[in-house]
Amino acid sequence: MMWTVQVSRLMALAPVLGSGDLGRMLFALLAGATMLPIALAVMGRSVRSPPWAPVFTSTRCLAWVRARRPQKQWLAAMLSVVLVVVGVAAGTGLYSPALRGWEAIGGVAAGRSWPASVEVRVLDVGQGNAVLVRTPERRALLFDGGPAECDLGGQLRALGVRRLDLVVISHPHADHFAGLLASLRPCRSRRSSTEWRSYRLRDSVAGAAPPASGSPANAETAIKKKDAGEATDYLRLRRKLTTPVAGTSLPLAAIRSWSADSWYDSSAPDRPLTLVRGPEPWSGRGKEPSGDELNAASLVAVLDIGGVGVLIPGDAEADVLGRYDLPPCDLVVVPHHGSRGAVSDRMLARVRPRLAVISVGEDNPFGHPHNEVMSLLGEAVGTVLRTDQVGWVSCKVNGNTMAISTERTLSR
């Protein structure tokens, strides 16, 4: 038992490496290995230059080093160790610039494949939601940001997106914005010029009681507090924030992002939610909202792209959508990941979509999408796609036609 305890204490001193730390370590080891032929030449050993090594480790250079090595063996050994250590240290320091350069090259290559027409892409973010819109003017709009572990930043870089011209956060649930928070913190260059959300943010209420120590009363309360707290953290990074009122409509050319025939319309609750900066985000309301209240407060967006309608409702389900004057839409991102009650016969008859996309995680614990929803969609919609089965879904709008492509082919 004592042996186990001592070994555990010793292993606890070792740092826990994340993916970025692991890459830095491997890059440093590669740089040290590059210096190893020179170190061996200083010791008088004859070695071949490795294929990845630079010019200064060529056979001629190594022969020159061997001819001028220190005659004292201990001095040669010490100099060899110093050379390897310098190589490892140089690799550690050069990792971040090298990674940024590689990402820049990848971004340029990805930018060449920028769509020639407006593209609406439902990203594959697992159990969450993120919809990216790219235009021929090389502008980008993002509806929600997915969960924290979805690598939103990597997906945006792969698509050549270096700047978001408009960000819309439907409601403060972490599976709709935490991925945006995770991608913006390490790379501030991916800032957005304007941001819309369905809730307000104000400073802490004077005299608000601090949170009680220990864990919250139940897991549901903990999740809601965590989501709201992360939402306020994210909003501190933003500068241009707007809370649209119900029925807000504007030509998207007004934000220098879209062609003149594209419009953005929004539907929102008459009284948006209010988040408070501080340890108790919902202190301004007197009580925490339920999950259903947060979903019902979603900002519902409608894009009109040259006559092709796109409905992005966040987590607002059929009973909430029935309160809004929604037009017919060709593409619908199914609300709330296809939960029970997400759609209804009346809602589908009113919107009349030709394509429905469900953003959902594989084998998620909520049972999304619900069988009843899949049955309704199968009867009312021509094509139904799920991100857990086909990956991302791209819809390129050209005139009044839509060209649909997916990351993977659905095998049946």
C-alpha angles and dihedrals in degrees: 000000000000090000090053091049093049093047090048091051091049094049091047089065091064113095120247108240122217124202092272092048091049091053091048091050093050091047090050092049090050090052090049090049089052090057092046096086090055091048091052091047089054087055089053096253121141112225137161120250112253116242094245094049120112126244095274090067095055119129093258093051092048090051089052091052093049091051091054101037120131113273094219110083096213092052092049091050092050092048090050092054091048091052092053092046091050089051092051092047092048090050091051092052096043096048097087096047090045091050092049090049091050091049090049091053090048091049092052091049091048091047090062089066092055109141119260090216134037111292127198109197124186101207122220101243099149116235096005142058136263126154120187124198120195126187134199087251087068092249124140133206123188127201108199124335108238127233124320096259097052096094092231091170092056092049092050092049091050089056093048095251110149098158135030112216095190131016122191119194108195098197140335101272114125094230087065101046114009092089089058090051091050093049096046099050098065094038116035091177088081091072123147123231096215134016131195127193139168096237138059129234126211138164123278119285112253112254094015111163116248118245116274117255120254129035122324120263094263141000094256092057090048092053093049093049091046093050093048092046092051089048092056090046090053094047091056087067093056129084110180106053129166132181106205119214123228112291097019110166132175139161105255089224085073090076092047090246109099145044116266094254094060123094136187120209128181137195119198139164115280089237111039121209117266121222121195124214109238141053094312107050095181099045091110091064096048092234139035117266119241122244090256091053091052091048092048090053092060118134106243114212130198121190120199106198108183092317096320111114125214122189118202107176103170107212096328104128131209096279091055095042089055089069093061128076096240120181125220110284130197095206125039126185098212111243123251095002092292098303120169107285093022091122136014137194090254094050094048092046089053098045096036098197123194094198130032122190122194115203102207140144123246114259091356117182094237096066092239127200099043117225091234091055092049090051093051092047093047091056099042105032128061097216128023120186130183124203092217088062106033104020117223119007120215124197116187114195118211113170107311095335131092125211110203124202132167136200093240134022113246109241115212 
